[in-house]
């Protein structure tokens, strides 16, 4: 059984440095797991756009002086059962 869910994530952009934007909490799957200070260890996901916008608004007000901008973005989460045959690598 497999299904996809449409959720809302948060994109983090630097307004000072010339860095590419990143989805907040997406660094957990990289070998280098050093993220930004306070970055969640898993993707930060919301069920509704309003929840994501409210969270971003609060963080933007708090971190405005640091040069960070938080923006809600639509994301997809795929859930799939892994069979024993496919999990052997």
ABEGO torsion letter per residue (X at the ends): XBBBBBBBBBBBBBAABBBBBBBBGAAAABABABBBBGBBABBBBBABAAAAAAAAAAAAAAAAAAGBBBBBBBBBBBBBBBBAAAAAX
